[in-house]
Amino acid sequence: MPLTSFAASAMLNGTDRLISLSAPDILIIVIYFATVLGIGIYLQRYAHTSKEFFLAGREMSAWVAGLSFLSANLGALELMGWAAATYQYGILAAHFYWIAAFPSMIFLGLVMMPFYYISKAHSVPGYLQLRYGEATRALSGISFAFMTILMSGINMYAMAIVMKVVLGWNIHFSIWVSSLTVAAYVVLGGLYSAIFNEVLQFFLIWVGVLTVPILGMIEAGGWSGLVMKIHERVHSDEYVHLWSTLGTFSGNPMGVHWTGMLLGLGGVIAFGYWGTDFLVIQRAMAAKDLRSARLAPIIAAYFKMIVPLIVILPGLLGLALLPYRLVPEGTPGEGLHTYNEVLPLMLARYCGPGLLGLGITALIAGFMSGMAGNLSAFATVWTYDIYRPYLCKIKSDAHLVVVGRWCTVLGVILSIGAAYFVTQFKSIMDYMQALVSFFIAPLCATVLIGMLWKRATAKAGFWGLLAGTVSSVAMFTLVKVNHKFLAVIALSPDAKEMAENLYRALWSWLICALVTVIVSLFTAPKSNHELRGLVWGNTDVPSEKNLPLYKRPVFWAVGVAIFFAILQWTFW
Amino acid sequence: MSKEAHMLPVWFFIGVLLAIYGVIIFSVALIDFHHPSAVVLAQYHPDLFAGVFLLAMGGLYTFWFWPGRRK
């Protein structure tokens, strides 16, 4: 889930670089660029058919699909943005890696993935076309393409800003070199290339940033030393507890109640993002069989839950150890560093020549994995869900691959255009978090009801999705027009903007679900034959009883649940 | 047989890249051993450990997933 406020605020920073790179650092970065391009060139020979180009031949192992699934989400803005959020809000930011990951990713693997995989849909809008019909596919396809490009452009621009602030690089240089590199390897090798590079980037992100928590914990004197130092700094325990401060809106730095965290974030937003965002689901759909596809998000869930080690912990360490206080964005004053600079500052604190290059490569790799995810998902949805049904009826496989390659180029051009567009209208970036909730939350209800309730009808799918989206936009507009409505939507006068995002998503999900159910009751459902392989109770999911226990997805899902419970108890 | 079975595995690429990075970082650490950079905890030589770790991990992956070793 993107933290775009990071991007917006980055623009307010000064232009003095935080870090200077040495020759070994530059060499490491250059080798990285050469490697990702080399992988694209190597994989070109394997991406000839549409199944190969758009779905990586559906022959990825569970591990490759799982790591790619997570890596597409692990963008540079995620890393730096959530480290910044941790400095600001404390360990509460870890909820976005724990409650926002465990239930939803497991649910995707155990419940939703069989429908996506068995239906043989090419995309989430493709599944909606099979389940509901053309109108729902068109609405979700167009909104997804729009969102993907806008997100890609904004991330691209934000990354360029970060490179300018951190390294002093020219913005245009960063935008063009990074985006053209991603475009080159995705055009050449399609989803094969995107997935291979995402797995590579996953490793680089870890080895690049891991120095910070290891050395940070040594310097802080372990967890107890860290807690003590934070307490000395902020004179409060709010920053090191996950749940115990969420009893009231005013009792924690985020201004969120536990109901919003549990139902809004852990429920609607997380289930919507992990369960319906094609950007990540495309990776699981590329798995070689259903078992691997179901395991992919479960494997990803394990790694997602340890990502706080390289994101949340550096934020807490920054709060405890940096000899100066970071400030909110826009704070006037010479030489002040902002929250958003906490991760680069911690890298610079511990990493000398070579290690620093690896750390910066990790940030670049994060950006590229996120962008490659956007581009490959955009090319698939555009080709299968917009171009083929509405713009050109040519259905030859070779033609679709050519269109997919051109769509990737088009996606890059549109993303670059979006990046420059954002420079003219910077306030748009403030609204990105809201834009995601406009589309993701209602889509979650549409997909879930479609999968679990046979009675849901074609018209209900469309009108429910439209009603959910419109209501979400309406709530957002109401708060912008009159800020008093925030207290109404988030159910408390003490609620802050984060709470508004969570509750708005919850309401729009409920409205979408309500409209879908009501319209379904007054319209004709599809026949059982039409719903074969698409709905619970009408889909033959292959039994796994013949498999040894350790090969069953549910076994590993229980492991995630135990891991999750231990983390919640430890940091309660 | 699937195309994926004919490809060089992604783990091989990861191994090669990490091993190269290990060599670079280890070399820099050795050259700068007596004059460590002015970073916090430089006395622990984290670059030396990181270089060895990357070289070992990358070497292991490269060896294990070397094309000739695969069936």
Interface residues (C-beta under 8 A of the other chain):
Chain A: P24 L27 I28 I31 Y32 T35 I39 Y42 L43 Y46 E52 G57 E59 M60 S61 V64 I195 F196 V199 L200 F203 L204 V207 T211 I214 L215 I218 E219 K288 A348 R349 Y350 C351 G352 P353 G354 L355 L358
Chain B: S2 K3 E4 M7 L8 V10 F13 I14 L17 L18 I20 Y21 I24 I25 V28 A29 D32 P36 S37 V39 V40 L41 A42 Y44 P46 D47 A50 G51 F53 L54
